[in-house]
Amino acid sequence: MNQATFVQTLQQTHVLLPPLTGYTDYPYRVVLASFHPGFLTTEMVHSSAVVRRNARTMLMLKRVEGPQANGVQVLGRNPEEMVAAAKFIVSEGFDFLDVNMGCTSRKVTRRGEGVALMRDEEHAARLISALVNAVDVPVTAKIRLGPTPSKQNYLSLCRRLQDAGVTAITIHGRTGDHKFAPLTNQSYITEAVADLQVPVIANGGISSGGIACTILHQTRCAAVMPGRYLIGNPWLVGEIHSAIQETPYQPPSFEERKEVCRRHFELLTSCYGCHGAAIRMRGIFSHYFPFIRNRAAFNRDVHLMEYAEFQRLLQTLDDSPWISTRETGQKTIHDGY
């Protein structure tokens, strides 16, 4: 995929699916692919782990077949190592690279990576330039407003990244010290769109098709990137597309939710084995069913479940005291998503 095709696809679909650590692994990307997104992105991988061909990282880099563009989000700081990782990723058939400049984990930032790169704009630009010159696929970046509220340098960094050859920039509407704090208004996106020539993608708080459309119309950004609201909710892809195209959207039935959750669990089992599938499903299961009664208690039970218990639960959901198929309530909106 070249830059022109990437931008054209972005402008046609207006949605770029996110890298979600621990969630957009190969099994869930297979699920998401069945909802016909224009783009899929892996969970974050570290450049050094790619260079070392770390077994766990190689599993994370398993590519999903289909017409969608497949991208990888890479974390790192060393240009030579990032280039080596990028060349391997491209050789594996991936279509674009996204550079993480927004991760707030202390383990990451103390190495000068993630959002810490925003403190060194010159180095961040050199990193993008090295990648752009090394590979023949689009290179994008995902940033925040700044490392701290007192240093919201997203616009000056965007200009540097644009000059370095970045294809598109995703802006997450929080600063580095506010991991999941409430979002402010979208004026920062509007400002970036007006100032830059490369496409700007808005990220943060996109929980529905209506919100996605509001952001697209108000800011004139090229696309939106839903975040944690996508967990256990692949139907959000279709909801956003329907809202953009102004066509009716039919929410999934209880049976559809159950069937997709079951397929996800089967894919997790094939990828990680029975115990690994159970561990991963513990943090996903309740997201598939937004009409769970007494969610806190339910989650406590789920977080102790093993493989056979998940199998039984999926078979008996219709009679579960936790879930009513007659309820159609939507997922509660949390600032943290």
Legacy VTK file of the C-alpha trace (Angstrom):
# vtk DataFile Version 3.0
C-alpha trace
ASCII
DATASET POLYDATA
POINTS 337 float
0.000 0.000 0.000
1.390 3.403 -0.946
0.609 6.752 0.648
-1.988 7.745 -1.949
-3.946 4.503 -1.509
-3.796 4.793 2.278
-5.153 8.345 2.202
-7.808 7.457 -0.366
-9.034 4.516 1.745
-9.028 6.702 4.850
-11.116 9.355 3.107
-13.569 6.740 1.850
-14.083 4.892 5.142
-13.390 7.688 7.667
-12.467 5.041 10.257
-9.120 3.598 11.331
-9.387 0.782 13.875
-7.065 1.146 16.866
-4.129 -0.688 18.376
-5.420 -1.867 21.765
-2.834 -3.600 23.930
-4.178 -6.942 25.101
-7.236 -6.745 22.871
-6.489 -6.316 19.158
-4.585 -9.573 19.058
-4.894 -11.953 16.123
-8.154 -13.601 17.303
-10.020 -10.323 17.768
-8.665 -8.894 14.525
-10.102 -11.953 12.770
-13.462 -11.132 14.378
-13.180 -7.460 13.424
-12.253 -8.336 9.838
-15.647 -9.993 9.403
-17.225 -6.564 9.985
-15.436 -5.177 6.903
-13.231 -2.376 8.259
-10.909 -0.496 5.949
-8.006 -0.860 8.372
-6.883 -3.189 11.151
-4.012 -2.434 13.530
-2.164 -4.864 15.776
-1.659 -4.264 19.435
1.582 -2.430 20.235
4.833 -4.336 19.656
8.296 -3.255 20.782
10.951 -2.806 18.123
13.563 -4.757 20.106
11.186 -7.717 20.491
10.584 -7.700 16.735
14.317 -7.624 16.004
14.880 -10.525 18.426
11.926 -12.428 16.877
10.435 -12.854 20.331
7.932 -15.725 20.174
5.102 -13.809 21.848
5.663 -10.820 19.565
5.684 -13.021 16.474
2.247 -14.279 17.520
1.083 -10.688 17.876
2.318 -10.037 14.333
0.176 -12.729 12.748
-1.516 -11.063 9.796
-5.250 -11.332 9.144
-6.219 -12.246 5.582
-8.785 -10.103 3.819
-9.243 -6.954 1.748
-8.544 -4.586 4.652
-5.216 -2.827 5.121
-3.245 -4.388 7.979
-0.982 -2.222 10.091
1.379 -2.653 13.035
1.913 -0.201 15.867
5.578 -0.109 16.843
7.033 1.214 20.087
10.651 2.250 20.352
13.180 5.062 20.338
16.324 3.809 18.633
16.161 4.685 14.893
18.362 1.784 13.742
16.359 -0.732 15.752
13.043 0.761 14.613
14.173 0.560 10.978
15.222 -3.076 11.364
11.870 -3.902 12.949
9.996 -2.000 10.245
11.737 -3.843 7.433
10.844 -7.199 8.961
7.216 -6.149 9.488
6.885 -5.036 5.866
8.469 -8.299 4.699
5.652 -10.097 6.556
3.098 -8.424 4.308
1.815 -5.597 6.489
0.518 -2.490 4.736
1.416 0.364 7.079
3.344 1.217 10.248
2.128 3.313 13.149
4.648 4.788 15.594
3.522 4.939 19.206
4.070 8.389 20.701
1.268 8.201 23.230
1.774 5.276 25.612
1.763 6.555 29.205
3.107 3.445 30.973
5.931 4.384 33.337
7.902 1.370 32.139
7.725 2.839 28.628
8.190 6.524 29.348
11.252 6.065 31.563
12.996 4.625 28.480
12.116 7.801 26.568
9.500 5.989 24.492
5.769 6.442 23.982
4.500 9.842 25.073
8.021 10.713 26.276
8.968 11.118 22.604
6.756 14.216 22.576
9.287 15.889 24.864
11.951 15.563 22.166
10.331 16.735 18.950
13.584 16.704 16.981
14.271 13.067 17.851
10.657 12.077 17.126
10.926 13.664 13.685
14.239 11.914 13.006
12.606 8.620 13.912
9.758 9.163 11.439
12.178 10.301 8.732
14.333 7.191 9.184
11.304 4.936 8.829
9.878 6.804 5.838
13.209 6.484 4.037
13.611 2.804 4.953
10.275 1.259 3.939
7.872 1.679 1.045
4.642 1.616 3.068
2.873 4.532 4.800
4.210 5.546 8.203
1.739 7.118 10.623
2.042 8.355 14.203
-0.272 8.307 17.199
0.296 11.134 19.673
-1.408 12.893 22.570
-1.977 16.592 23.189
1.337 16.667 24.993
3.254 14.963 27.794
1.640 17.212 30.447
-1.078 19.902 30.588
1.650 22.549 30.772
3.335 21.196 27.641
0.634 20.651 25.025
2.926 20.691 22.016
0.862 18.525 19.675
0.703 21.172 16.956
4.435 21.892 16.786
5.188 18.163 16.852
2.643 17.509 14.090
4.383 20.079 11.894
7.737 18.372 12.426
6.295 14.931 11.716
4.634 16.240 8.580
7.940 17.656 7.354
9.547 14.274 8.119
7.145 12.528 5.736
4.448 11.059 7.975
1.346 9.932 6.048
-1.257 10.647 8.754
-1.400 11.582 12.430
-3.808 10.299 15.074
-4.340 12.683 17.971
-5.600 11.292 21.276
-7.389 14.066 23.132
-5.667 13.737 26.484
-2.249 14.625 27.826
0.267 12.073 29.039
-0.573 12.409 32.723
-4.279 11.773 32.065
-4.461 8.196 30.894
-8.250 7.967 30.821
-9.379 11.321 32.184
-12.475 12.995 30.720
-11.959 14.473 27.291
-11.955 18.196 26.674
-13.580 19.710 23.596
-12.414 18.863 20.085
-10.919 22.278 19.283
-7.427 20.787 19.184
-8.457 18.559 16.279
-9.999 21.497 14.423
-6.790 23.470 14.903
-4.610 20.614 13.669
-6.812 19.999 10.607
-6.600 23.668 9.659
-2.831 23.771 10.109
-1.712 20.510 8.484
-1.739 19.041 4.989
-1.625 15.391 6.122
-4.834 13.673 7.300
-5.691 14.033 10.980
-7.463 11.205 12.817
-9.407 11.942 16.011
-9.131 9.474 18.903
-10.736 9.420 22.330
-14.280 9.027 23.626
-15.772 7.674 20.376
-18.476 5.422 21.760
-21.110 5.520 19.023
-21.797 6.300 15.396
-23.454 9.545 16.388
-20.423 10.778 18.319
-18.127 9.752 15.458
-20.218 11.764 12.988
-20.326 14.787 15.265
-16.541 14.807 15.538
-16.095 14.342 11.771
-18.489 17.184 10.962
-17.324 19.625 13.628
-13.579 19.186 13.148
-13.388 18.208 9.445
-10.866 15.534 10.386
-10.203 12.790 7.836
-11.233 9.923 10.116
-11.957 8.786 13.641
-10.319 6.045 15.673
-12.595 4.386 18.234
-10.754 3.127 21.268
-11.768 0.986 24.205
-15.469 1.070 23.241
-14.484 -1.403 20.534
-13.712 -4.098 23.140
-16.341 -6.806 22.840
-18.260 -4.544 20.488
-17.192 -5.189 16.882
-20.636 -3.913 15.846
-19.326 -0.399 16.506
-17.636 -0.616 13.081
-20.985 -0.999 11.335
-22.674 1.554 13.586
-20.118 4.207 12.653
-20.302 3.353 8.950
-24.115 3.529 9.033
-24.027 6.906 10.768
-21.536 8.282 8.245
-23.581 6.990 5.292
-26.869 8.047 6.943
-28.323 4.561 6.592
-30.357 2.656 9.207
-28.379 0.736 11.793
-29.717 -2.474 13.317
-28.123 -3.302 16.688
-27.110 -6.939 17.160
-29.592 -9.358 18.643
-28.817 -11.354 21.741
-28.212 -14.422 19.575
-25.775 -12.482 17.376
-23.855 -11.290 20.418
-23.681 -14.823 21.753
-22.522 -16.262 18.429
-19.747 -13.698 17.888
-18.582 -14.070 21.498
-18.487 -17.850 21.042
-16.460 -17.496 17.837
-14.057 -15.117 19.574
-13.583 -17.637 22.374
-12.902 -20.419 19.865
-10.285 -18.278 18.120
-8.657 -17.444 21.451
-8.522 -21.154 22.266
-6.903 -21.994 18.925
-4.318 -19.265 19.458
-3.513 -19.534 23.199
-4.858 -22.892 24.371
-7.661 -23.449 26.874
-6.121 -21.730 29.906
-4.815 -18.775 27.901
-8.211 -18.314 26.247
-9.943 -18.259 29.633
-7.538 -15.656 31.013
-8.107 -13.352 28.042
-11.865 -13.845 27.975
-12.133 -12.760 31.627
-11.587 -9.133 30.640
-13.683 -9.290 27.475
-16.796 -11.341 28.169
-19.005 -8.767 29.887
-18.356 -6.224 27.123
-20.234 -8.451 24.709
-23.372 -8.220 26.847
-24.189 -4.637 27.903
-27.421 -5.701 29.634
-25.730 -7.662 32.439
-27.413 -7.231 35.800
-25.229 -6.333 38.773
-22.169 -5.962 36.557
-19.634 -5.570 39.380
-20.624 -8.869 40.969
-20.760 -10.564 37.581
-17.248 -9.375 36.742
-15.946 -10.717 40.046
-17.305 -14.130 39.120
-16.011 -13.968 35.540
-12.499 -13.073 36.653
-12.290 -16.433 38.446
-13.631 -18.542 35.593
-11.667 -21.223 33.800
-12.157 -22.629 30.313
-14.908 -25.172 31.083
-16.894 -22.574 33.037
-16.853 -20.179 30.087
-18.039 -23.000 27.843
-20.946 -23.716 30.182
-21.808 -20.028 30.514
-21.942 -19.577 26.748
-24.272 -22.579 26.518
-26.624 -21.407 29.262
-26.687 -17.636 28.768
-30.394 -17.667 27.965
-31.142 -18.942 31.479
-28.438 -16.988 33.280
-29.699 -14.919 36.239
-27.144 -12.279 35.256
-28.507 -11.675 31.765
-31.956 -10.916 30.436
-32.504 -11.343 26.703
-35.442 -8.965 27.015
-33.212 -6.089 28.010
-31.656 -3.925 25.309
-29.753 -1.342 27.333
-26.583 0.108 25.890
-23.134 -0.116 27.394
-22.643 2.397 30.173
-20.469 5.301 29.106
-17.332 5.603 31.220
-14.880 8.473 30.967
-12.117 5.906 30.982
-13.055 4.552 27.569
LINES 1 338
337 0 1 2 3 4 5 6 7 8 9 10 11 12 13 14 15 16 17 18 19 20 21 22 23 24 25 26 27 28 29 30 31 32 33 34 35 36 37 38 39 40 41 42 43 44 45 46 47 48 49 50 51 52 53 54 55 56 57 58 59 60 61 62 63 64 65 66 67 68 69 70 71 72 73 74 75 76 77 78 79 80 81 82 83 84 85 86 87 88 89 90 91 92 93 94 95 96 97 98 99 100 101 102 103 104 105 106 107 108 109 110 111 112 113 114 115 116 117 118 119 120 121 122 123 124 125 126 127 128 129 130 131 132 133 134 135 136 137 138 139 140 141 142 143 144 145 146 147 148 149 150 151 152 153 154 155 156 157 158 159 160 161 162 163 164 165 166 167 168 169 170 171 172 173 174 175 176 177 178 179 180 181 182 183 184 185 186 187 188 189 190 191 192 193 194 195 196 197 198 199 200 201 202 203 204 205 206 207 208 209 210 211 212 213 214 215 216 217 218 219 220 221 222 223 224 225 226 227 228 229 230 231 232 233 234 235 236 237 238 239 240 241 242 243 244 245 246 247 248 249 250 251 252 253 254 255 256 257 258 259 260 261 262 263 264 265 266 267 268 269 270 271 272 273 274 275 276 277 278 279 280 281 282 283 284 285 286 287 288 289 290 291 292 293 294 295 296 297 298 299 300 301 302 303 304 305 306 307 308 309 310 311 312 313 314 315 316 317 318 319 320 321 322 323 324 325 326 327 328 329 330 331 332 333 334 335 336
